[in-house]
Amino acid sequence: MNLTKVVLLAAFSGLGGIIIGYFLHQLVTLRLKSSAELKIKQLLLDAKTKAQHAVEEATKKAETILEEAKREEKAALVQVRKLEEKVLQKEENIEKRRENLEKETYQIKEKIEILRVKKEELEVVEEQKRKELEKIASLSEIEAKEELFKSLEKKYEQDILGHIQKLEMIGREELEKRGKDILVSVIQRLASSTASEVTTSSVSLPSDDIKGKIIGKEGRNIRALEQATGVEIIVDDTPGSIVVSSFDPVRRQIAKIAIENLILDGRIQPARIEETVEKAKGEVEKLIKQKGETAAYETGVIDLDPRLLTVLGRLYFRTSYGQNVLQHSIEMAHIAGMLAAELGVDINVSKKAALLHDIGKAMDHEIQGTHVDIGRRILQKFNMDEAVIKAMQSHHEEYPYETVESVIVQVADAISGARPGARRDTLENYLKRLEDLEKIAGSFEGVEKTYAIQAGREIRIFVTPDKISDLEAKKLAREIADRIESELKYPGEIKVNVIRESRIIEYAR
C-alpha cells in the first residue's frame, strides 16, 4: 500500500515537472521572440534613416550637377553667339569684297572695250596711210620690202659674205674649244687611279711551320687545294707567305679565303679543305653582291633590281685590257654624269647606261653572243627603261646612235679606256689565251673541271670516273693536245694533265 502511494506520488511529481517545464519553455520562447522582433524593428528603423540620408545626399548632388550643367550651357551659348557674330561679320566683309570686285571687273571691261575701239580706229588709220604710200610709190608693201633687201644685198654683198664666213669660223672654233674644255674638265675632275689586275695573290703565314701542313703528307693537301680551287699554289723559300697563282681572279680570291680560314682553323686535311673551299665560294658570292651595291651607291644609281646588282658585282672579277671592268664602269658613270650635266641632257639615264654598259661581260662565258647583245637581253629581262638600253647599246657602234645619251656613253667609254695607264693590251691577250685553253679542254665529253695553271704551260683536266676509264683518259689527253696544237698559237709546249680520281663512299649504320 505504501509502495503504491509512493509510485503514484512519483508519477504525479514527474507529470507536474513536465508541465512546469513546458510552461517555462513557452515563457522563454516568448521572451526571445519579443527580443528578435525588437531588433528587427530597430534594424528597419536604421535602414530607413540611412536610406533617407542617401536620398537627401543624392538629391543635393543632382542639384549641384544640374546647376553646373546650366552654367556650362550658358557659357556654350555665349561662345556660340560670339561665333555667330564673327561669321556674320566675315560674311559682311566677303559681300563687300564681292561688290568691290564686281565694280572693278565692270570698270576693266569698260576700259577693254575703249581700247578695242581705239585699236580698230588705229588699224583703219594705218591701212589708209599704207594705201596712200602704195599709191604714191606705185609698189605694194611686200614689193617695197623686196626692193629694199635687193638693193642692200647688192650694195653690201661682199661685206655680208665676209661677215658670215667670219661668224662660221668663230662659231666652229668656239664650239671646238668648248667641246675640248668640257672633255678636259671631265677628265680632270675624275682623275682616279687604275690598278691593273695581276695573276697572283699572296697569303701571309703566321709561321713557316704552317707551310708543311699546307703541303701535307706526300703533297696531298696542296694537291687537294689545287684541285678544289683550280689555282696553282707556290710554296717557295719566301719566309712568311705563299703565292696563289691563277689568271682567274675569282679562283684566286676563293683560294686565298680558303687558305686563310684553314690556317685559322688549324685542321688541314683533304676533307676539311673541300668544306672550307665551299664556304669560301659562299663568301665570294657575298662579296660580289656587296661590290655591286657599292658601285651603285658610289655612282648614285639607286633604283636597280637587287638581282641585277649581283650580276653587276661579278664585273669586279673581270678585266678588259688589264683594266678592272667594274672600276671602268664606275668611272664611266661619273664621266657620263658630268658630260650630261654640261650638255643639259638626262643625267640619270646617262649614268645608269654607263654603269651597265658592260653588264654582258659578266655572263659572256655562259651565253652565246657579243657582250652588247647579252647586256641588252639582261636589261630587257629586268624591265630596264628603253632609254637606258638605247644609250648603252651603241658604245661599240654595233647599234646606231639614237639619243644624245648614247653618244655620251660612247665618249665616256673612250675617255675611260684611252687615258694614260688605264689599259694594258698584253695582259688582256694573255688572259684570253688562257680562257681559250680552258674552253677547248672543257668542250670534251666527260670533263668535269679544267684549270689552266703555270702561266698557261699546263692544263689540268678533271674527268668524271663513271664516264671516262683509265684507257679513255689517256686517249682524251692526246685528243685535247692535238686540238690545242691545231687551234692555238703559243710559245714552247703545254702539258695536258688528265686526272681521273675514283672515290668509294660507304656508310656504317
Buried (B, 14 or more C-beta within 10 A) or exposed (E): EEEEEEEEEEEEEEEEEEEEEEEEEEEEEEEEEEEEEEEEEEEEEEEEEEEEEEEEEEEEEEEEEEEEEEEEEEEEEEEEEEEEEEEEEEEEEEEEEEEEEEEEEEEEEEEEEEEEEEEEEEEEEEEEEEEEEBEEEEBEEEEEEEEEEEEEEEEEEEEEEEEEEEEEEEEEEEEEEEEEEBBEEBBEEBEEEBEBBEBBBEBEBEEEEBBEBBBBEEEEBBBBBBBBBBBBBBBEEEEEBBBBBBBBBBBBBBBBBBBBBBBEEEEBBBEBBBBBBEEBBEBBBEBBBBBBBBBBEEBBBEEBEEEBBBBBBBBBBBBBBBBBBBBBBBBBBBBBBBBBEBBEBBBBBBBBBBBBBBBBBBBBEEEEEEBBBBBBBBBEEBEBBEBBBBBBBBBEEEBEBBBBBBBBBBBBBBBBBEBEEBBBEEBBEBBEBBBBBBEBBBEBEBBBBBBBBEBBEBBBBBBEBEEBBEEBBEEBBEEBBEBBEEEEEEEEEBEBBBBBEEEEEEEEE
